[in-house]
Amino acid sequence: MQYKTVAAPIEFHVKTGDANGINMACQSYADILQKEANDGWEFVSIQQIPVTENPGCLQGLFGKHEQ
C-alpha cells in the first residue's frame, strides 16, 4: 500500500461563539480530503489539530484568555 502525506493548516484561531469560523475551519479539511479522494487516495488518519477561541472585546477586558 502506498501512503501520501498532505500538508494542511496546522492551527485555527476563531472568535468565541463564531460558528461560521468553526465551520470554515472544518470545511478547509473537508475540501482537502475530498480533493485527495477524487484523485483516488484513501483517508487513513489525521493528527490532532489545535483550535483556539479568542475572547471577545469585553471578555478580554475582564481577563479572559484564549481557550
N, C-alpha and C positions, 0 to 999 in steps of 0.2 A: 504494500500500500504506500502511495506517495503522500507526503504531508506538505503543506504550504503554510507559511506564516504571513499574515496580512496586517499591516500597520493600521491602527485606528486611534482615534482620540484617547488619551490616557487619563483625562480628568475633565470634569464639568463643574462649573460654578453656576448655580441658579439662585434667584431670589426666593426667600421664604414664601411659600404658597403659590409660586409661579408654575402652575400646572402646564402651561404652554412650554416653558423652558425644559421641564422634565420630559414632556412628550417629544420635544425636538432632540434631546439627548438620546432617548430610546430610538427614535427614527434614524438617527445617524448610524447606529449599529445595525438596525434592520436593513437599511439601504446597502451597507457593505456586505452583509450576509446574503442578501438577495442577489447582488451582482455576482458574487462568487458561486452561488448555487446555479445561476444561469450559465456560468462557464463550466459547470459540471463538477464542482467541488462539493464535498460533503462536510458539514459543520461537525467538529469533534469536541472542542472545548473553548473556554474563554477565561481569562484571568479576572480577578476582582477589579472593579472599576470604581474608584472613589468619586463620590458626588457630594459636593458641599453646598449648603444653603447659606447665602449671605443674609444677615439680619437686615430688616428694613431700616429706614432712617431713624425713626423714633426708638426702635428696639436697640439700635446701636448706641444711641444717646444714653440709654438706661443700662448699658453694659453687656448686652447680649453679644455673643461671639458666633463665629461660623460653627455650624453643626456638621 
